[in-house]
Every structure is written in C-alpha cells, then in structure tokens.
Amino acid sequence: MSRSTRTNGATRLVVLDKREAILNAAVSVFAQKGFFNSKVADIAGEAGIADGTVYLYFKSKDEI
C-alpha cells in the first residue's frame, strides 16, 4: 500500500487501481512473452507507468 501514514479513501482507491493495472498488464505480458522472457519494464510499459513505479507496489517480478 501507500507509504503515507495518513491516507484517505481516495488515496487507497488510487493505490488499489494502480496495483490492479500492474497485475492486468503482467497477465497480458506473461501471456505474450512468457514469464521468464518478460521484464518488469515490459509490464510497466503495458500499464503505462514508469519502470520504478512497479517496485512501489511489488518487490519483484516474482511477487507480481
């Protein structure tokens, strides 16, 4: 979740939406390239976010 100690409902919704977008992008990328041939950068690109943003929500590709 967010690193902020004070979050409101809207902030939590944005975090959950972004996490869901990353998961959906990962499913698409894994289906196209396979897990081992996929990179976090591929997932980020599919989700329309910066590569580093993925790591705010997941520790690694394995965690996704």
Secondary structure, 3 states (H helix, E strand, C coil): CCCCCCCCHHHHHHHHHHHHHHHHHHHHHHHHHCCCCCCHHHHHHHHCCCHHHHHHHCCCCCCC
